[in-house]
Amino acid sequence: VQLQASGGGLAQPGGSLRLSCAVSGTTIRENIMGWYRQAPGKQREAVASITIAGTPTYAGAVKGRFTISRDIPGNMVYLQMDNLKPEDTAVYYCNALVPYPWGQGTLVTVSS
């Protein structure tokens, strides 16, 4: 299984970014998929997930600002991040709830 996250970059506070995750070797329709992040010096934490039925859940810190979605035919998972804050700065990863080997992640930096 390979999980390739992309779309990170530099954003200003209040800005937006859209992350993409290309999944290969398994099908997202059979997995609860999620986005995770790891800030410098901190442990990896869950940000958002989407169930097999398509129900999203969010960590409190991002609720109302981030939106997880998926494209089942394309085997892609997305994270729309709006109203970004400096504390959202981290490397973002996608993975299943029962995790596969972690990919490289994509760096999001929020700074003015």
BAMI-129065 format. One record per residue: residue number from 1; chain; z, x, y of N, C-alpha, C, CB in turn. Coordinates in nm, 4 decimals. Each point is the difference from the previous one (the first is absolute). Glycine has a CB too. Layout:
N
SITE;NUM;A;Z;X;Y;Z;X;Y;Z;X;Y;Z;X;Y
...
//
This chain:
112
SITE;1;A;0.0000;0.0849;-0.1188;0.0000;-0.0849;0.1188;0.0000;0.0885;0.1238;0.1226;-0.1846;-0.1233
SITE;2;A;-0.2068;0.1472;0.2193;-0.0036;0.0720;0.1279;0.0185;-0.0984;0.1142;-0.1518;0.1764;-0.0977
SITE;3;A;0.2314;-0.1338;0.1947;0.0311;-0.0820;0.1162;-0.0316;0.0826;0.1235;0.1815;-0.1301;-0.1241
SITE;4;A;-0.2832;0.0913;0.1982;-0.0457;0.0778;0.1150;0.0244;-0.0787;0.1277;-0.1741;0.1151;-0.1413
SITE;5;A;0.2746;-0.0736;0.2153;0.0319;-0.0644;0.1276;-0.0766;0.0679;0.1126;0.2290;-0.0632;-0.0849
SITE;6;A;-0.2722;-0.0150;0.1818;-0.0719;0.0535;0.1149;0.0237;-0.0891;0.1211;-0.1749;0.1012;-0.1512
SITE;7;A;0.1319;-0.0534;0.2666;0.0089;-0.0800;0.1214;0.1096;0.0401;0.0960;-0.0906;-0.1798;-0.1321
SITE;8;A;0.1703;0.2770;0.0937;0.1057;0.0453;0.0896;-0.0556;0.0764;0.1186;0.1542;0.0101;-0.1937
SITE;9;A;-0.0657;0.0236;0.2838;-0.0404;0.0734;0.1186;0.1053;-0.0101;0.1071;-0.2382;-0.0407;-0.0550
SITE;10;A;0.1976;0.0725;0.1757;0.0900;-0.0055;0.1144;-0.0186;-0.1326;0.0739;-0.0061;0.2525;0.0212
SITE;11;A;0.1155;-0.3194;0.0044;-0.0037;-0.1242;0.0763;0.1089;0.0030;0.1061;-0.0917;-0.1257;-0.1989
SITE;12;A;0.0667;0.0570;0.3072;0.1011;-0.0122;0.1048;0.0969;-0.1121;-0.0348;-0.1628;0.0861;0.1723
SITE;13;A;0.2845;-0.0786;-0.1232;0.0915;-0.1138;-0.0179;-0.0646;-0.1289;0.0473;0.1962;0.1523;0.0285
SITE;14;A;-0.1837;-0.2563;-0.1114;-0.0653;-0.1265;0.0293;-0.1401;-0.0110;-0.0561;0.1357;-0.0097;0.2021
SITE;15;A;-0.1872;0.1180;-0.2539;-0.1352;0.0008;-0.0537;-0.0079;-0.0502;-0.1423;-0.0483;0.1873;0.1491
SITE;16;A;-0.0707;-0.1770;-0.2053;-0.0257;-0.0507;-0.1346;-0.0769;0.1014;-0.0826;0.0000;-0.2331;0.0886
SITE;17;A;0.0228;0.2258;-0.2177;-0.0781;0.0753;-0.0985;-0.0160;-0.0872;-0.1232;0.0843;0.2240;0.0872
SITE;18;A;-0.1906;-0.2003;-0.1613;-0.0204;-0.0703;-0.1268;-0.0157;0.1022;-0.1098;-0.1079;-0.1961;0.1158
SITE;19;A;0.1974;0.1915;-0.2121;-0.0048;0.0908;-0.1140;-0.0733;-0.0665;-0.1158;0.2157;0.1085;0.0731
SITE;20;A;-0.2860;-0.0268;-0.1482;-0.0711;-0.0472;-0.1184;0.0453;0.0796;-0.1215;-0.1986;-0.0679;0.1405
SITE;21;A;0.1965;0.0044;-0.2559;0.0337;0.0682;-0.1246;-0.1036;-0.0355;-0.1040;0.2457;-0.0022;0.0554
SITE;22;A;-0.3190;0.1014;-0.0987;-0.0973;-0.0174;-0.1067;0.0670;0.0286;-0.1328;-0.1896;0.0631;0.1534
SITE;23;A;0.1856;-0.1590;-0.2434;0.0676;0.0107;-0.1292;-0.1054;0.0131;-0.1096;0.1979;-0.1367;0.0838
SITE;24;A;-0.1795;0.2326;-0.1703;-0.0891;0.0157;-0.1145;0.0821;0.0284;-0.1244;-0.1846;0.0844;0.1489
SITE;25;A;0.1318;-0.1240;-0.2627;0.0688;0.0223;-0.1264;0.0878;-0.1158;-0.0431;-0.0052;0.2385;0.0524
SITE;26;A;0.0259;-0.3338;0.0347;0.0709;-0.1228;-0.0323;-0.0510;-0.1070;0.0963;0.2080;0.1252;-0.0862
SITE;27;A;-0.1736;-0.2468;0.0595;-0.0452;-0.1083;0.0863;0.1185;-0.0594;0.0750;-0.1906;-0.0494;-0.1570
SITE;28;A;0.1742;0.0321;0.2883;0.1125;-0.0460;0.0805;0.0396;-0.1426;-0.0332;-0.0730;0.1533;0.1797
SITE;29;A;-0.0164;-0.2297;-0.2445;0.0337;-0.1374;-0.0330;0.1098;-0.0062;-0.1071;-0.2347;-0.0686;0.0596
SITE;30;A;0.2562;0.1808;-0.1273;0.1005;0.0054;-0.1065;0.1276;0.0716;0.0440;-0.1854;-0.0024;-0.1662
SITE;31;A;0.1925;0.0392;0.2934;0.1139;0.0773;0.0490;0.0561;-0.0614;0.1273;-0.0964;0.2070;-0.1024
SITE;32;A;0.2281;-0.1971;0.1172;0.0605;-0.0219;0.1308;-0.0220;0.1283;0.0781;0.1759;-0.1658;-0.0883
SITE;33;A;-0.2516;0.1589;0.1963;-0.0339;0.1184;0.0782;0.0827;0.0060;0.1263;-0.2310;-0.0046;-0.0920
SITE;34;A;0.2556;0.1269;0.1373;0.0822;0.0149;0.1192;-0.0378;0.1209;0.0816;0.1820;-0.1124;-0.1191
SITE;35;A;-0.1320;0.1113;0.2403;-0.0106;0.1148;0.0898;0.1404;0.0586;0.0187;-0.2042;-0.0997;0.1199
SITE;36;A;0.2092;0.2306;-0.1175;0.1244;0.0723;0.0147;-0.0197;0.1051;0.1090;0.0640;-0.0401;-0.2441
SITE;37;A;0.0451;0.0885;0.2991;-0.0132;0.1059;0.0988;0.1156;0.0983;-0.0132;-0.1207;-0.1569;0.1553
SITE;38;A;0.0935;0.2782;-0.1126;0.1026;0.1035;-0.0010;-0.0059;0.0740;0.1322;-0.0127;0.0238;-0.2521
SITE;39;A;0.1179;-0.0387;0.3307;0.0099;0.0700;0.1270;0.0585;0.1391;-0.0236;0.0282;-0.2191;0.1244
SITE;40;A;-0.0513;0.3124;-0.0334;0.0531;0.1356;-0.0167;0.1506;-0.0014;-0.0207;-0.1853;0.0874;0.1419
SITE;41;A;0.2290;-0.0208;-0.2479;0.1423;0.0110;-0.0264;0.0648;-0.1242;-0.0579;0.0038;0.1596;0.1812
SITE;42;A;-0.0858;-0.2594;-0.2153;0.0554;-0.1243;-0.0535;-0.0600;-0.0312;-0.1361;0.0350;-0.0853;0.2329
SITE;43;A;0.0304;-0.0043;-0.3050;-0.0506;-0.0422;-0.1301;-0.1144;-0.0998;0.0175;0.2274;0.0380;-0.1021
SITE;44;A;-0.3101;-0.0439;0.0023;-0.1077;-0.0980;-0.0009;0.0601;-0.1402;-0.0037;-0.1550;0.1630;-0.1173
SITE;45;A;0.0956;-0.2542;0.1946;0.0491;-0.1368;0.0032;-0.1152;-0.0985;-0.0137;0.1927;0.0723;0.1429
SITE;46;A;-0.1616;-0.1879;-0.1959;-0.1004;-0.1053;-0.0128;-0.0214;-0.0674;0.1351;0.0640;-0.0367;-0.2417
SITE;47;A;-0.1882;0.0068;0.2714;-0.0365;-0.0625;0.1271;-0.0451;-0.1434;-0.0209;-0.0651;0.2233;0.0903
SITE;48;A;-0.0231;-0.2418;-0.1864;-0.0554;-0.1336;-0.0251;-0.0519;-0.0042;-0.1423;-0.0617;-0.0310;0.2441
SITE;49;A;0.0574;-0.0886;-0.3000;-0.0566;-0.0163;-0.1332;-0.0724;-0.1337;-0.0073;0.1824;0.1429;-0.1015
SITE;50;A;-0.2674;-0.1536;0.0018;-0.0732;-0.1248;-0.0206;-0.0015;-0.0283;-0.1493;-0.1444;0.0362;0.2074
SITE;51;A;0.1872;-0.1543;-0.2445;0.0133;-0.0338;-0.1413;-0.1363;-0.0281;-0.0631;0.2281;-0.0930;0.0459
SITE;52;A;-0.2272;0.0770;-0.1771;-0.1227;-0.0328;-0.0724;-0.0573;-0.1316;0.0523;0.0842;0.1224;-0.2049
SITE;53;A;0.0027;-0.2122;0.2448;-0.0440;-0.1294;0.0544;-0.0442;0.0101;0.1455;0.1561;-0.1124;-0.1574
SITE;54;A;-0.1311;0.2264;0.2185;-0.0441;0.0185;0.1383;0.1065;-0.0248;0.1045;-0.2204;-0.0638;-0.0773
SITE;55;A;0.3449;0.0526;0.0366;0.1093;-0.0238;0.0941;0.0496;0.1321;0.0579;0.0661;-0.2073;-0.1267
SITE;56;A;-0.0652;0.2195;0.2601;0.0460;0.1253;0.0598;0.1506;0.0001;0.0269;-0.2255;0.0259;0.1025
SITE;57;A;0.2832;0.0912;-0.1045;0.1370;0.0202;0.0448;0.0030;0.1244;0.0864;0.0956;-0.1121;-0.2067
SITE;58;A;0.0000;0.1178;0.2996;0.0067;0.1093;0.0965;0.1430;0.0489;0.0169;-0.1999;-0.0930;0.1180
SITE;59;A;0.2105;0.2225;-0.0910;0.1282;0.0541;0.0409;0.0345;-0.0543;0.1381;-0.0367;0.2093;-0.1382
SITE;60;A;0.1653;-0.2213;0.1635;0.0425;-0.0583;0.1263;-0.0518;0.0734;0.1225;0.1995;-0.0778;-0.1175
SITE;61;A;-0.2128;0.2101;0.1052;-0.0409;0.0805;0.1150;-0.1444;-0.0252;0.0429;0.1621;0.1711;-0.0746
SITE;62;A;-0.2436;-0.2267;-0.0153;-0.1417;-0.0187;0.0323;-0.0415;-0.1460;0.0006;-0.0439;0.2216;-0.0986
SITE;63;A;0.1345;-0.3099;0.0607;-0.0340;-0.1417;-0.0090;-0.0445;-0.0522;0.1359;0.1641;-0.0293;-0.1881
SITE;64;A;-0.2734;-0.0419;0.1876;-0.0555;-0.0517;0.1242;-0.0962;0.0943;0.0689;0.2058;-0.1274;0.0239
SITE;65;A;-0.2110;0.2519;-0.0695;-0.0902;0.0992;0.0604;-0.1059;0.0496;-0.0980;0.1861;0.0687;0.1501
SITE;66;A;-0.1527;-0.0613;-0.2781;-0.0907;0.0499;-0.1022;-0.0469;-0.1150;-0.0879;0.1149;0.2240;0.0029
SITE;67;A;-0.2387;-0.2129;-0.0531;-0.0556;-0.1000;-0.0899;-0.0682;0.0690;-0.1168;-0.0306;-0.1610;0.1909
SITE;68;A;0.0742;0.1277;-0.3119;-0.0625;0.0550;-0.1203;-0.1031;-0.0999;-0.0512;0.2098;0.1315;-0.0589
SITE;69;A;-0.3216;-0.0790;0.0113;-0.1035;-0.0861;-0.0564;-0.0725;0.0773;-0.1101;-0.0279;-0.1255;0.2207
SITE;70;A;-0.0598;0.0570;-0.2899;-0.0706;0.0650;-0.1095;-0.1401;-0.0576;-0.0158;0.2185;0.0428;-0.1148
SITE;71;A;-0.3046;0.0347;0.0561;-0.1358;-0.0405;-0.0354;-0.0107;0.0215;-0.1503;-0.1006;0.0606;0.2310
SITE;72;A;0.1147;-0.1671;-0.3071;0.0033;0.0147;-0.1455;-0.1328;0.0509;-0.0555;0.1680;-0.1838;-0.0095
SITE;73;A;-0.2828;0.1279;0.0490;-0.1263;0.0530;-0.0542;-0.0202;0.1471;0.0322;-0.0971;-0.2265;0.0217
SITE;74;A;0.1398;0.2675;0.0979;-0.0167;0.1388;0.0408;0.1118;0.0911;-0.0461;-0.1228;-0.0835;0.1934
SITE;75;A;0.2289;0.0232;-0.2521;0.1161;0.0765;-0.0467;0.0615;0.0816;0.1144;-0.1022;0.0119;-0.2305
SITE;76;A;0.1170;-0.0767;0.3464;0.0539;0.0654;0.1185;0.1241;-0.0732;0.0477;-0.2293;0.0791;0.0640
SITE;77;A;0.3212;-0.0032;-0.0068;0.1195;-0.0563;0.0629;0.0034;0.0516;0.1436;0.1287;-0.0128;-0.2225
SITE;78;A;-0.0886;-0.0732;0.3153;-0.0008;0.0352;0.1418;0.1368;-0.0219;0.0625;-0.2421;-0.0596;0.0122
SITE;79;A;0.2662;0.1318;0.0965;0.1204;-0.0220;0.0798;-0.0416;0.0019;0.1466;0.1523;0.1069;-0.1765
SITE;80;A;-0.1502;-0.2225;0.2388;-0.0249;-0.0107;0.1429;0.1319;0.0203;0.0726;-0.1960;-0.1577;-0.0361
SITE;81;A;0.1992;0.2562;0.1237;0.1229;0.0347;0.0707;-0.0217;-0.0230;0.1484;0.0638;0.1705;-0.1764
SITE;82;A;0.0087;-0.2631;0.2317;-0.0084;-0.0331;0.1419;0.1318;0.0299;0.0698;-0.1696;-0.1774;-0.0509
SITE;83;A;0.1624;0.1870;0.1819;0.1197;0.0270;0.0804;0.0777;0.1192;-0.0569;0.0131;-0.2445;0.0624
SITE;84;A;-0.0841;0.3513;-0.0848;0.0597;0.1178;-0.0612;0.1092;0.0591;0.0875;-0.2154;0.0452;-0.1153
SITE;85;A;0.3154;0.0108;0.0493;0.1133;0.0634;0.0670;0.0101;0.1452;-0.0447;0.1219;-0.2212;0.0148
SITE;86;A;-0.0612;0.3066;0.0655;0.0149;0.1403;-0.0411;0.0702;0.0147;-0.1353;0.0075;0.0622;0.2414
SITE;87;A;0.0823;-0.1518;-0.2720;0.0706;0.0092;-0.1282;-0.0868;-0.0381;-0.1188;0.2086;-0.0498;0.1212
SITE;88;A;-0.3303;0.0043;-0.0977;-0.0942;-0.0244;-0.1090;-0.0708;0.1287;-0.0435;-0.0324;-0.2333;0.0859
SITE;89;A;0.0546;0.3414;-0.0150;-0.0610;0.1282;-0.0351;0.0445;0.0433;-0.1384;-0.0086;0.0644;0.2420
SITE;90;A;-0.0892;-0.0427;-0.3305;0.0294;0.0350;-0.1391;-0.1309;0.0228;-0.0736;0.2148;-0.1341;0.0039
SITE;91;A;-0.2026;0.1862;-0.1245;-0.1131;0.0013;-0.0928;0.0069;-0.1296;-0.0794;-0.0041;0.2563;-0.0158
SITE;92;A;-0.1062;-0.3292;0.0135;-0.0064;-0.1291;-0.0661;-0.0759;0.0127;-0.1319;0.0092;-0.1173;0.2232
SITE;93;A;0.0463;0.0547;-0.3249;-0.0570;0.0018;-0.1344;-0.0152;-0.1426;-0.0508;0.1033;0.2258;-0.0457
SITE;94;A;-0.1987;-0.2448;-0.0435;-0.0038;-0.1254;-0.0731;0.0280;0.0298;-0.1466;-0.1652;-0.1020;0.1646
SITE;95;A;0.2207;0.0031;-0.2328;0.0282;0.0138;-0.1417;0.0358;-0.1367;-0.0554;0.0781;0.2388;0.0302
SITE;96;A;-0.0694;-0.2443;-0.1589;0.0443;-0.1213;-0.0662;0.1526;-0.0036;-0.0007;-0.2090;-0.0047;-0.1435
SITE;97;A;0.2644;-0.1139;0.1189;0.1450;-0.0142;-0.0065;0.0575;0.0869;-0.1117;-0.0187;-0.2342;0.0903
SITE;98;A;-0.0482;0.2367;-0.2027;0.0301;0.0967;-0.1057;-0.0961;0.1153;0.0247;0.0802;-0.1774;-0.1724
SITE;99;A;-0.0317;0.2835;0.2355;-0.0929;0.0938;0.0642;-0.0844;0.0849;-0.0946;0.1608;0.0052;0.1819
SITE;100;A;-0.2819;0.0136;-0.1426;-0.0889;0.0992;-0.0585;0.0240;0.1339;0.0709;-0.1741;-0.1785;-0.0592
SITE;101;A;0.1102;0.2870;0.0140;0.0137;0.1259;0.0741;-0.0385;-0.0185;0.1464;-0.0484;0.1284;-0.2102
SITE;102;A;0.1303;-0.0735;0.2996;-0.0213;-0.0205;0.1419;-0.1223;0.0767;0.0494;0.2456;-0.0349;0.0286
SITE;103;A;-0.3214;-0.0272;0.0580;-0.1104;0.0672;0.0658;0.0502;0.0821;0.1173;-0.1545;-0.1830;-0.0708
SITE;104;A;0.0617;0.2343;0.1528;0.0368;0.0881;0.1108;0.0572;-0.0737;0.1187;-0.1757;0.1521;-0.0748
SITE;105;A;0.1452;-0.2773;0.0900;0.0483;-0.0742;0.1151;-0.0833;0.0278;0.1242;0.2281;0.0058;-0.0978
SITE;106;A;-0.1984;-0.0793;0.2020;-0.0698;0.0172;0.1273;0.1037;0.0022;0.1118;-0.2090;-0.1159;-0.0887
SITE;107;A;0.1940;0.2107;0.1797;0.1006;0.0221;0.1034;-0.0241;-0.0920;0.1180;0.0236;0.2381;-0.0722
SITE;108;A;0.0804;-0.3080;0.1116;-0.0009;-0.0833;0.1203;0.0978;0.0601;0.0999;-0.0606;-0.2091;-0.1327
SITE;109;A;0.0101;0.2389;0.2513;0.0840;0.0540;0.1062;-0.0074;-0.0946;0.1192;-0.0369;0.2393;-0.0793
SITE;110;A;0.1522;-0.2851;0.1228;0.0056;-0.0901;0.1153;0.0699;0.0734;0.1132;0.0042;-0.2076;-0.1480
SITE;111;A;-0.0797;0.2373;0.2508;0.0541;0.0792;0.1094;-0.0834;-0.0228;0.1243;0.0872;0.1724;-0.1607
SITE;112;A;-0.0211;-0.1640;0.2752;-0.0724;-0.0104;0.1264;-0.0368;0.1394;0.0511;0.1212;-0.2151;0.0540
//
